[in-house]
Each structure stands twice: as C-alpha cells, then as structure tokens.
Amino acid sequence: MNQRLGFGVFLAPHHPIGEHPTLQLQRDLELVKHLDDLLYDEFWVGEHHSAGWETIGSPEMFLVAAAERTKRIKLGTGVISVPYHHPFNIAQRIAMLDHLSHGRAMLGVGPGALPSDAVMLGIDPMTQRDKMDEGLGVVIRLLHEREPFSYKGSWFELNDAALQIRPLQDKIPVAVASTISPSGMKAAGKYGVGVLSVATYSEEGLQALPTQWGFGETSAKEHGQVIDRANWRILVNVHLSDSKEQALREVAEGLKSWQNEYLVGILGSPVAKPIEDGYKAAQRMSEYGGGIFGTPEDALIAIEKLQKHAGGFGTLMCFAHDWVTREQSLRSYELLARYVMPRCQGLIKPIDDSANRVRANKKELMEKSTGAILKAIHDYNATHPREKKK
C-alpha cells in the first residue's frame, strides 16, 4: 500500500439505552482525546433527535468540546441534516467551529437518516433529498462567496446574505452522506465535494459500492465539476484483538443487541432481520466485508480487499459502537494505530527497506566493522608501546 490511507472514526452515536447521558457524552469526548493521541486523522459526529440510541442532537456543540480536548484530529459533522436547518445557520455554525477548532472543521451533510426526526419536525420524508440538495448549494455559496446574495428557495429565503465571520480554513472540507441509492453520490458530483459512504457495513451497501462512484463522476461531468477518490470516506465496523477468533467472540453479543434492539426493535429496518447467534452474525459480516474483525494482519488484508472492491478511496472510517467493553474498544483503536495505520500510510516501508539492506549485506558490513576495530587496536599499540617490565 503506497498511497496514504486516512483513518477516522464515525460516532453516530449508537449507544444502548440505560446509561446516564452526561456520562455517556463524557466517554465519547474521552474517545476523541484517545484517538487524537493515537494520530487518527478524522472524527465525525452525527445529528439525531429521536429513537433513543443516537443522542447527540448538535454535533457542532459536541465538536467544540472535543476541540478543546484535542490538538490535531480533524472534526466533522457526520452529518448535519440539511432539511432541519436554515442553510445560513449551517454555514455560520461550521465557520464558528472552524475558528474554535483552529481550522480543523469538516462539514458533512445529508437529508436526515431517521424518519421519526423528520415527522416530528413537520417535514415530509419524501422531500428531504431535494431539500438537502438545494440547501447544500446555498451553504457552499455562503462559505465561498464574499459578496452578499439573495435567494428565494422552496423552503427558506435569504436577503443580501453574507457571513460576517468567514471560516479560518481557506476551504472547509465538505462531504455528502451516501447510502445505497445514487442520490448522495449525485449531489457530491454536482457540487464537487467529498463522499461519506455510511451504509457499507451492510451487505447491500457493500455490494452497491463498485457502482456508486460512477454516479458521482457522471453527475460531476454534467455540472462541470471534478470529484476525487481521495475525498471518498468508507465506513466499516472494525474490532481488533489478539486473534480473529477472540475478536469475533468479543463483538458477538454487542452486535446481536445492536441489531435486535435498535435496527429491528426500534427502527424496524426493512433490511435488518433478528439475529439468533451473534458469533455467526459476526462471522458472516467478516466474510462479506462489512466488518474487519481479527488481528492487525487480518485488518491489512481486509483493507486491501476493500480498496480493490471499491476501486480506491481516501479514508477508512471505523464505526464507533458499544459492542465490546470499553477496555477492549480502546485497545482495538490502539492496535489499529500502532500496526495498521503506519503500514497503510507508507511509514513502515522505509524502515523495512533499511533493515533489509543491512540484512542482505550483514556479513560484508560486519567484516568491515571487525576489520576497523582490529586496525584501531593495531594502530594504538603501534603508537603506544607497552613499557617493558623491570
């Protein structure tokens, strides 16, 4: 792997119901600090307002707190549901986050994942994708254009609008959420921005992956834009341990609870079915590629396979979950950082090359070293003769 692959974590969040929400938020903030210390590139946080498991309603507020605890990791909204907000507010909040994070903000947007959120806010779910497309176009104009402009949209209005505080970055990274349908990819192509493929942990989402990028490229050409695979982020479940068997056993019960209690029990997902055996479900997820479970060596093989399947992408996003204990989770992130990330980012190859060069020439090099030592001893004795004993 010669091309540098970025690594990030995507926190929806998906937390089982029952924990104190304040302590839960603190644990999530501790996770960001841990990832920053481990040199992860990105951290994304979602926006949700119902259904119990996904309890962060304002990712920007959460990320401001995260910015105070971290130094280098980039912080992204994963994602802001555009139809829920006036586009001006989206633009000004991300600009504010950019200043408070010292230029580390990323804007991820989408139409909104939970129909319960939309209905609660009086939004017809059938209109969400169109509203996201329209709103995103205006957000990008506000971030990039310096002169005030007016706009009368289908659901909002601007009159001589301009941001009074522009982002700290010259250009804030923007990405659109993409699932199985082509709409997310088409929007990314239309505006020439990045992509967050958030459904690739599912078998259906992974199967659709090879054709997804084509939708974006076609849309980009139609609108005179260019999109880059380096700005394509793909989400998978990751858990590393001392062996593949141990990793599968560690995630088994948590995976079962997540699917049965949340995806099926609360959301009623039409593509999710109840799980009877969490271990077998984890095995199946590992086999089709939606989960990377095992050792760092297993992860390297799985990532290379995923790269070939997708045709190339820029960042691997690990789906943050509570399938394992806190200690097991933190150790998994550490194993990924210590042994997988540097291999995928070209940091180990020059070290390997150096070791191999010395290994290949060790006999000759040691002979030269030994010869130099013997010569030094000889020269010293020649210039410092020992006194004869009386």
HUHU-V866291 format. One line per field, one symbol per residue. phi: phi as a letter, one per 30 degrees, with the letter a starting at -180 (. if undefined). A space follows every 10 residues. Layout:
phi: ???
This chain:
phi: .cddcdbbbc cddccedkde dddddddddd deddddddid dbbcbdbbba iidcccdbdd ddddddddcb bbddbbdbbd deddbdeddd ddddddeddd chicdbccba djdcdddddd cicdedcddd ddddddeded dddcccddbc accdbabbbh caddbdeddd bddbbcdbcc ddddddddde cicdbcdccd ddddddddee cddedddddd ddcicbcbdd cccccbdbbc adadeddddd dedddddedd dcdcdcdied ccceccbddd ddedddddjd bcckcedddd dddddddddd jjacbccddd bcdbdedddd ddddddddbc edddcidced dedddddded cddddddddd dddddddddd ddcbdddddd
